[in-house]
Amino acid sequence: MIRVAVIDGQGGGIGSMVVKGLREEFGDDVEILALGTNSAATTAMMKARANKGATGENAIVWNTDKVDVVVGPLSIILANGMLGELTPKMAEAVSSSSAKKILLPINQEGVEVIGIEREPLPHLVAKVVESIKALRNAEVA
């Protein structure tokens, strides 16, 4: 079974959409760990049916190398991202993790990734699900 950490902050809206999309596609065939920079984000992802949830810097640092995939907005690899909710230690843990990182190119931090088309969040979540589906299929083969 593939293990996915979904990291989000603020209200957890992006993470909730990702958890919901993964749950709809894979049912219980994927383990989803909701990692929030704050309790509101973790709670929102848990309501979207993540298997487990944890909050804060230590939870993110501790768990990012214990999963197969880390999913979240681009800001999870940016020190002081999410209006300062994402600490430099969190960003380092995510970017240094051996897990595959699937990042949503949402421009909230003044960082623009050239060559990426702007798309609505639901389209980006569908691409996240497809990417994890391909990983799972490669793991099974």
C-alpha positions as CSV (number, residue, x, y, z in Angstrom):
1,M,0.0,0.0,0.0
2,I,1.3,3.4,-0.9
3,R,1.7,6.0,1.9
4,V,1.0,9.6,1.1
5,A,1.6,12.6,3.3
6,V,-0.5,15.6,2.4
7,I,0.9,18.8,3.9
8,D,-1.1,22.0,4.1
9,G,-1.6,25.1,6.3
10,Q,-3.9,28.0,6.9
11,G,-7.4,26.6,6.5
12,G,-6.4,23.3,4.9
13,G,-8.6,23.8,1.8
14,I,-6.0,22.6,-0.7
15,G,-5.0,19.6,1.4
16,S,-8.7,18.7,1.9
17,M,-9.2,18.7,-1.8
18,V,-6.2,16.4,-2.3
19,V,-7.3,14.0,0.4
20,K,-10.8,13.9,-1.0
21,G,-9.5,13.2,-4.6
22,L,-7.2,10.5,-3.4
23,R,-9.9,8.9,-1.3
24,E,-12.4,9.0,-4.2
25,E,-9.8,7.3,-6.6
26,F,-8.2,4.8,-4.3
27,G,-10.7,4.2,-1.5
28,D,-8.9,2.5,1.3
29,D,-6.0,1.3,-0.9
30,V,-3.9,4.3,0.0
31,E,-2.8,5.4,3.4
32,I,-3.1,9.2,3.8
33,L,-1.3,11.1,6.5
34,A,-2.6,14.7,7.0
35,L,0.2,16.9,8.2
36,G,-1.0,20.4,9.0
37,T,1.1,23.4,9.9
38,N,-1.8,24.3,12.3
39,S,-4.7,22.4,13.8
40,A,-7.3,23.9,11.5
41,A,-5.5,22.5,8.5
42,T,-5.1,19.1,10.1
43,T,-8.7,19.0,11.1
44,A,-9.9,19.9,7.6
45,M,-7.9,17.1,6.1
46,M,-9.1,14.6,8.7
47,K,-12.7,15.5,7.8
48,A,-11.8,14.7,4.2
49,R,-11.0,11.2,5.4
50,A,-7.2,11.1,5.9
51,N,-6.2,8.0,7.9
52,K,-4.1,9.8,10.5
53,G,-3.3,13.4,11.2
54,A,-0.6,15.4,13.1
55,T,0.1,19.0,13.5
56,G,3.1,21.3,13.7
57,E,6.8,21.4,12.9
58,N,7.9,18.2,14.6
59,A,5.1,16.2,13.0
60,I,6.1,17.4,9.6
61,V,9.8,16.9,10.1
62,W,9.4,13.5,11.7
63,N,7.0,12.0,9.1
64,T,8.1,13.3,5.7
65,D,10.7,10.6,5.4
66,K,8.4,7.9,6.5
67,V,6.1,8.0,3.4
68,D,6.3,7.2,-0.2
69,V,4.9,10.5,-1.5
70,V,4.6,14.0,-0.1
71,V,1.9,16.2,-1.7
72,G,1.2,19.9,-1.1
73,P,1.4,23.4,-2.5
74,L,4.8,24.6,-3.7
75,S,5.2,26.6,-0.5
76,I,5.9,23.4,1.5
77,I,9.5,23.6,0.2
78,L,9.8,27.4,0.8
79,A,11.2,28.6,4.2
80,N,8.6,30.9,5.8
81,G,5.9,29.9,3.2
82,M,2.2,30.1,4.0
83,L,2.5,33.5,5.6
84,G,5.3,32.2,7.9
85,E,3.5,29.0,9.0
86,L,6.0,26.8,7.2
87,T,9.2,27.0,9.1
88,P,12.7,26.7,7.5
89,K,13.1,23.4,9.3
90,M,9.8,22.1,7.8
91,A,10.9,23.2,4.3
92,E,14.3,21.5,4.7
93,A,12.7,18.3,5.9
94,V,10.3,18.2,2.9
95,S,12.9,19.0,0.3
96,S,15.4,16.6,1.8
97,S,13.0,13.7,2.1
98,S,13.6,10.7,0.0
99,A,9.9,10.6,-0.8
100,K,8.6,11.6,-4.2
101,K,7.3,15.2,-4.0
102,I,4.3,16.2,-5.9
103,L,3.9,20.0,-5.6
104,L,0.9,22.1,-6.7
105,P,2.2,25.3,-8.4
106,I,0.0,27.7,-6.5
107,N,1.5,31.1,-6.5
108,Q,0.9,32.4,-3.0
109,E,4.5,33.2,-2.1
110,G,5.5,35.4,-5.1
111,V,7.3,32.5,-6.7
112,E,6.5,31.8,-10.3
113,V,7.6,28.5,-12.0
114,I,8.2,29.3,-15.6
115,G,6.8,26.8,-18.1
116,I,3.8,25.8,-15.9
117,E,0.3,26.7,-17.1
118,R,-2.0,28.2,-14.6
119,E,-4.9,25.8,-14.0
120,P,-7.8,25.7,-11.6
121,L,-7.2,23.8,-8.4
122,P,-9.5,20.9,-9.2
123,H,-7.5,20.2,-12.4
124,L,-4.3,20.2,-10.4
125,V,-5.7,17.8,-7.9
126,A,-6.8,15.5,-10.7
127,K,-3.1,15.5,-11.9
128,V,-1.9,14.7,-8.4
129,V,-4.3,11.7,-8.3
130,E,-3.1,10.5,-11.8
131,S,0.6,10.8,-10.7
132,I,0.0,8.8,-7.6
133,K,-2.0,6.2,-9.6
134,A,1.1,5.8,-11.9
135,L,3.4,5.4,-8.9
136,R,1.1,2.8,-7.4
137,N,0.8,0.9,-10.7
138,A,4.6,0.9,-11.1
139,E,4.9,-0.4,-7.5
140,V,2.4,-3.3,-8.2
141,A,4.1,-4.3,-11.5
